[in-house]
Amino acid sequence: MSKTETLKAEPRQRTGSGVLKQMRRDGYVPSVVYGGGVENLNIKLNEKSFRDLLARSASENILVTLELEGGNSQLAFLKDVQHDALSGQMLHADFLAVSETTEITGTLPVELVGEAIGVKGGGQLEQMIYDIEITCMPKDLPEVIEGDVTELDVGDTLQVGALSWPEGVKPTLDDDVVVAMVAKMRVALDEEEELEGAELQGEGAEGEDAEASEATED
């Protein structure tokens, strides 16, 4: 299970774009907490504290205990962070209010572990899926999903169903979707193609010799 972080949240009023821009210049990230059967809660977060928290996390889909005014707190699941495309500044964050019995859906990184047999033999490990959508209860949320590639030989694949799934965590993808595979190196493929080409040329030459021989006999 991933560690639940704690973050101080200050209330804010619903305001226009000009006030939100000033809020960001003052070092805050405008945010909202919704769901959980309660009215939407508009808050602002200290940008540095929020950024430091995300830097310690494997993904942006994390559980956070928001410390609210009056000594109250709310367990929340970070659903989305909007960034400025040019500067990377965090513009807005969306949180889902949850309880221990709320099923959540998030996207986690896929981490491959081990050294594949096929790579030791000259193959190349290719990863097709780097992030995967999952569902689980908050208490079961992991930081990453791991996949052991140790036994993969050249031509073998690692599928979603073969990843290391913690108890209570389920993928939204089908089990037979390919996550990674060990492919032949380009050099090896080129050599095979050259060999096949040479064999074909050899067969062609033998055929020409046979035709020439038949023509001589005639």
Secondary structure, DSSP 8 states (H G I E B T S, - for coil): ----EEEEEEE-----HHHHHHHHHTTEEEEEEE-TTS--EEEEEEHHHHHHHHHTSSSS--EEEEE-GGG-EEEEEEEEEEE-TTT--EEEEEEEE--TT--EEEEEEEEEES--HHHHTT-EEEE--SEEEEEE-GGG--S-EEEE-TT--TT-EEEGGGSB--TT-EESS-TT-EEEEEE--HHHHHHHHHHHHHHHHHHHHHHHHHHHHHHHH-
